[in-house]
């Protein structure tokens, strides 16, 4: 058998959206004849990737990124507009709440119906029935119509059936968002069991901590496009940085006279790894690239650190620290090191500036344009920790 379980090549999925206004017979006929009055919306745009057998691929992105559409195409409930998808193995999926369940049938009847759809004989489903009911934890309600189930009961039964039919490939869309903590632990345990048995899984979740811990790789989608695929830590950091960047537009600003420009900023941790995610108490290095159109004498490089709402919590520059830079000309790089990050858990925004020593000329300023994420279990009020002692 092939080592590749799923291959997605140049897949695009487009929908036709109806224009606003009251529909008329004329507009309905025109739409049928030429799609007039409708606009094209591409939920996925030229998406390509592959998943190896036994791999767990997490899929992350904001609402509307195309995650659920992608899984629907893979499991065959939708057809792509263009491109191709190849699947090697049997698929079981839990894509929507109660998907595949008939509301008027009981939980018991729906278990056997799902098995029949998957091509599993009734006798085998009977052998697995008790395990399904025990996992779902709804034995007292198994003979009630599922239309009377709560959302938690729906998803517990759906997940239990999906895993117990023993597929080669399991597709899961946000199952961890519904159900109590005990059920979530059971789900994660079952996923770990699947991984040990070399089953292939594709999982969508907004729980970044969990999806990072259970995935071998993560696919990052935004607006229907692949922005990255790779190691979980790197992809989660990229996603969080991207999300923070999008959310800071209202407080970010770029301005200056332009004789010199800050052309790029790269962040590193104390191990020299490029990242925008840091642990409380750790160190950070920012390497700032610049370029000038002429010689600039006595320049001053500065930075500011702000909370996510743009409120400044700390600022410093080379002049304050007594670092004299005779001049800069052409292209170059300057390094900033922060030896200890003492902020509370959350997202923070870096600003960088290049100005004259008399502060009269701002050559280039990038305000609140570089987000970083601080992870911390340290408890205190406010946004920055200050060492202190209490005595009685």
QUILINWO-V402577 format. One record per pair of residues at least 24 apart in sequence whose C-alpha atoms are under 6 Angstrom apart, sorted by the first residue. I is the first residue (numbers start at 1). GAP is how many residues later the second one is. If there is no record, write none. Layout:
# QUILINWO-V402577
[[I GAP] [I GAP]]
This chain:
# QUILINWO-V402577
[[3 49] [3 50] [4 47] [4 48] [4 49] [5 46] [5 47] [5 48] [5 82] [5 83] [6 44] [6 45] [6 80] [6 81] [7 43] [7 78] [7 79] [8 40] [8 41] [8 42] [8 77] [9 39] [9 74] [9 75] [10 36] [10 37] [10 38] [10 73] [11 35] [11 36] [11 71] [11 72] [12 32] [12 33] [12 34] [12 69] [12 70] [13 29] [13 30] [13 31] [13 67] [13 68] [14 27] [14 28] [14 29] [15 25] [15 26] [16 24] [43 181] [44 180] [45 179] [45 180] [53 147] [54 144] [54 145] [54 146] [55 145] [56 144] [56 145] [56 146] [56 159] [56 160] [57 145] [57 158] [57 160] [57 161] [58 144] [58 145] [58 146] [58 157] [58 160] [59 144] [59 145] [59 159] [59 160] [60 160] [61 159] [61 160] [61 161] [65 156] [65 157] [65 158] [65 159] [66 158] [89 79] [90 77] [90 78] [91 76] [91 78] [91 79] [92 70] [92 75] [92 78] [93 77] [93 78] [93 79] [94 78] [95 77] [95 78] [98 56] [103 43] [103 44] [104 41] [105 40] [106 37] [106 38] [106 39] [106 40] [107 35] [107 36] [107 39] [108 34] [108 35] [132 28] [132 29] [135 25] [136 24] [152 26] [152 27] [168 31] [169 31] [169 32] [170 31] [171 30] [171 31] [172 31] [173 30] [173 31] [174 30] [174 31] [251 59] [252 115] [252 116] [252 117] [253 114] [254 111] [254 112] [255 109] [255 110] [256 106] [256 107] [256 108] [256 109] [257 106] [258 105] [259 33] [259 34] [259 104] [260 31] [260 32] [260 103] [261 29] [261 30] [261 103] [262 27] [262 28] [263 26] [263 27] [264 24] [264 25] [276 96] [277 95] [277 96] [278 96] [279 95] [279 96] [280 61] [280 62] [280 95] [280 96] [281 59] [281 60] [281 61] [282 58] [282 59] [283 55] [283 56] [283 57] [284 53] [284 54] [285 51] [285 52] [286 49] [286 50] [287 47] [287 48] [288 45] [288 46] [289 43] [289 44] [290 41] [290 42] [291 39] [291 40] [292 37] [292 38] [295 33] [295 34] [296 31] [296 32] [297 30] [298 27] [298 28] [298 29] [299 56] [299 57] [299 58] [300 54] [300 55] [300 56] [300 57] [301 52] [301 53] [302 50] [302 51] [303 48] [303 49] [304 46] [304 47] [305 44] [305 45] [306 42] [306 43] [307 41] [308 39] [308 40] [342 42] [342 43] [343 40] [343 41] [344 39] [344 40] [345 29] [345 30] [345 31] [346 27] [346 28] [347 25] [347 26] [348 24]]
